[in-house]
Each structure stands twice: as C-alpha cells, then as structure tokens.
Amino acid sequence: MLWVPPLPLNMFYTITINTMLLKCKQCWKQFNSIRSKRKFCSVECGHRNRQYNLLWMRFWRLTVIGNLWLDRDKWVLWLCKCDCWNDTKKHTSKLVNWNNQSCWCFRKTSFGLVKDRFYYKYHSMRSRCEDPKSDSYLLYWWKWIKCERKTFQDFHKDMYASYVTHCEKFWQKDTTLDRIDSNWNYCKDNCRWATNKEQSNNRSTNRFIEYNWERLTVSQWADKIWISYSALIAKLGRGVPIEWIVKHPHRRWYSYYDIEEQLKRYM
C-alpha cells in the first residue's frame, strides 16, 4: 500500500477566475467582468440608459398623461389613460417592458364580452365535461354528460339575462349553474340558475323519503317540518318512522327498550 505524506498546513491554493475586458455602452469605459453579456459598467449607467421621459407616449391601450412619483431624479410612477377612459397608475418598468399595458379591461374580455364570474361559470362547465385534468371529469364522463354549448356567445345569449335576475335576488355567491335533470346534458332546456341549497338538493346521491304522496330529500323534509337536519338524521338513524316525525317533529321517540329501561330505573 502506497503511503502519501500529508500536505503542509501553510500551503494555500489560489483559484484563478478568467475575466474579460468589456466596454460600457453608456459611458464607453472599459471594465472587467466574468459575464460576456454584461452591457454596463455600473447600475447608474444602466439606469441612465433607460428612457424615463414617457409623458404623452402611447403604449398599446394606455396613454401617459402625467407623472406621480419621482425617484433618483427619474419618474417612476405614471398616470395613464386607457382606451376605455379609465385612469390607472403604472410603473415605468411595466410600460417599457410591455407588461400590463391596459387597465385590465382588455384582459377581462373574451370575444368582446367581459370575463366576470359569469364567464367562469361557462369555463367550469366546459372543463367538467371536456378536460381530463378536472377533478369532476370522471363523474361526468361516466354518465356521458356533455356540454352542447361550444361557444361563449351562445351561452351568454341564452343565460345572461336570467343570471342577472337571479343575482339581484340571491347575490352572486349564491348563484350556481344547475341541471334540472342531473342525468342529462348541459343544454338550453336543461340548465337553470339555482342557489347552493337547491343545487345540493338536486344531486343524484341524495336520500329521498316519500310520504303522503310527496318525495323530498332529508334536507327538504327538515325545512318543511321546522326541525334541524341533524335532528332528523338522528331520528331516522334510530329507526323512527317518518309518519311519527312529521306529526310530532319536536317530541322524543321512546322505543320499547327505552321504556323498559326507564321503568327499571324508577321502580
């Protein structure tokens, strides 16, 4: 086995870094740098090269009409007027680099229509039926449910008026797109706007109870007889008949076993 003597502690290793000689594009001074794509010798030269006088210049849909904030003798925040006549504030880097060059009015439009909550109702409907990456795609694919509206214009023409009416009555958060027949496609005759409670009562996985020629879900029976949903579920779980619950919703049900136990306790 070959023995290698240890290195002395006073030995230092020097690392050489190859640098290159470049010329600044602003002040034309020569400087050393590791990167070949560096253009300026310092940060000041880089900022000096930028165009800060943006007053009355036009960037796509925005026209600069005023300056708001001065930083290091350079204007940073600008007041802009959009083509939709809305005022907005934009940073210099956003305008020069062609980022966010609108007051979000153009980004919210699709085929000339506004991308609001109504648009995302249509988008979620299409994704549930056609996008395999959606979480609900397998449930709709297994039932062969399809979306018959292939364009947003058709959906807007058929459902927007009823959507506005429903939102005025129940607000936007309680307005959902529901199918009247849960086993049929999304079409004009099968779609409606419903609240979250109506949406949950229309599911095919609900438990239906039929009594006195009425077939309702457990939640609908609880609302009808003025009892809480948890109390009704608990009574049905103990085997209490629905006839007795409807007639005596707030009375306690005693089975024969409970009566025998109470008699033993007090005798």
N, C-alpha and C positions, 0 to 999 in steps of 0.2 A: 504494500500500500504506500503510495507516494505521499510524503509529508510536505505541506505547503506552509511556509512561515507566515505568521500574521503580519498585516500591514502596520506600519508605524502610525501612531495617533496624530502626529504632527503633519500628516500628508493631507493636502486639500485637493479636491477635484474641481476644476474650473469647467463650467459649461458655457460654451460659446453659442451665441444666437446670431444667426445670419440676418442682418438688416440691409435694407436697400435705400438708396438715395432717391427721394421723390421731390417734386416741385408743387407748391401750393397753387391752386387755381385762382385764388383771390389776391394774395399779396406777392406771388411769384417768388417766394423764398424756398430754399432747399431745406429739407428736413429728412431725418432718418425714421424709418418705420418698418415694422415687421410685415404688415399687410400691404399688398400691392394695389388694392382697390381704394386706399385712403386718398381723399381728394384735397383735404385742407390740413394745414399745419396745426390749427387750434380750433377750439369751439367758437371763439369770437369770429374767426374768418368764415366758419361755416354758417353762423347766423347772419353775417354781413352779406353773404351771397344770396340769401333769400329775398324774395320780393314782398315787402310789407305794405307798400302803398297800394291797397286794394280798393280804395274808395271809387265808387261808381263803376266797378268792374262787375261783369256778369259771369256766374258760374252755374251753368245749366239752368235751373229754375230759380236761382237766387240772384238778386242784385244788391250789392253792398251800398248802403245809403248813409252809413255813419260809423264812427269808431267809439268804443265804450271804455276800453281798458288799455293803459299804456304800461309796458313793462320793458325796462332797459332801453328806453328811448325808442321802442318799437311797438306798434299797435298789435295787440294780441287778440282781443275780442271785438267782433264787428257786428253791427246791426244790419240785418239783411231783410229784404222784401221779396216774398215768394210770388210766383205767378198767380197763386190763389188769393193774393192780397193779405196774407198773414205775415206778421213780423216775427222774426226769430233771431236768436243770437248764436253765432258760430265762431269757433276758434280758427286762427289763421291756418294751422296745420290741416284742419278739416277741409277748408276751402282750397288750399293749394294742392293738396294730395287727392282732390276729387272724392272726398268721403262725406256722406250725409249732406249732399248739396240740394236739399229740399227741406221743407218744414214738416216732413213725414206725411204730407198729403199724398204725394205720388206713390210712396211705398205702401200706403194703405189702400190703394186702388187696384182692382183686378178687372180688366176688360171695361174700364170706365165706371166700375161700381166700387163702393167703399168696402174695405176689408175690416169690418167690425165683428161683433160677436155673431151676427147672422151669417157671415161668411164662414166662420169656423164651425158652425153647425153643419153647413154643407160639406166642409172638408172632413170632419169627423165621420159623417155619414158615408162618404166615399171610401175613406180609409178602412172602416169596419167591414166593408163588403169586398174591397179590391186589394188592399195592402196586406200581404202575408206577414209583415212585421208588426202589425197591430195586435194588441192583446186579445181583442174580441173577434179576430178574423176566423178562427176555427169554429166558434159557435155559430156564426152566420154562414160559413161555408157548409157546415153540416146540415143546416136547414135549407140550403140552396136559396138564400135570400140575396137578392141583387138590387142594385141601385139603377133605376130606369132613367134618372135624370143625369145625362152625361155632361151637361154644360151648366155653368153657374147662372147664366142669363135665364134659362128656363126655370130653374129653382127660384130665382129672385122674382120672376114674373108671377109665379103661382102662389108663393108662400109669404112674400114680404108684407103684404097688406094685413094678413091675419097675424103675422108676427108682431107688428107694431101695435095692433089692438090688444093682443094678449100681454105684451109688455107694459102697456099703460094700466092694465088691471092687476097683473101679478108681478110686475118688475122683471128685469132681465134675468136675474139669478134663478128665478122660479119658472123660467120658460124653457122647456125642452122639446125636442122633436120626437114624437111618439108615433108608432104604427097602430092603427086601430085593430087590425088583425096581426098578432105577433108572429104568425107563421107565413106572412105574405111579404112581397117586395116593397121597397120604397117607391111608391108611385103617387100620383096626384090624388087619387081617391082613397088611398090607404094611409095618408100622412095627416097629422094634426099637431097643434101645439098644446102641450099639457104641462101641468105642474109636476114637481118631483113626486108628490104623493100619488097623483094619478098615473104617473109613469110606473111607479113601483107596484101599484095595484093591477096593472095590465100585463104583468110578467106571466110567462107560462109556468114558472116554478112556484107560483103561489098556492096556498092551501085554500080551496073553495069549500064552503059549507052551504048546503041547501036546506032551507026551512021555510015553510009557508009559501011555497012557490017562488022563493027568492034564492038566487045563487050568488053569494057575495064572498069576498075574501075575509080573512080574520080581522084585518085592519078596518074594513068597511063595516063589519058587524060591531066592532068595538065603538066606532063613531056613532053608529045608529042607536045603540042601547045605552050610550053615555057611560062607558066603562073604559078603563085603560087597557092598552094592548097586552101588557104583561099580565094583568089580572085575568084577562080572557084566556090567554095561552095557558096560564097555570090551572085554571078550572078545567079546560079541555084536557090537559095532561092528567088530571086526577080522575078522568072518566065521567065528568058531569055532563049530562045530556044538554044539547043546545036548546031544547024546549024549555028546560027549567031555568037556564041562564037568561034567556030572552024575557021570560015572565018575571024572574026575580034576579036582576043583574047585581044588586048590592047585598044580597043575603048570602050567608055562608052555607055551603053544602055539607051536610053530615051524612056520611055513609053508615051502613050498619056496623061496621067495625069501629068507627068513631063513637057511636052511641054506646056500644058495649064497654069501651074503654072509659068513657065518662061515668057510666053507671058504677063500674068497679071502683073508680077513684072516690066517689062521694058516698058510697054505701059502707 
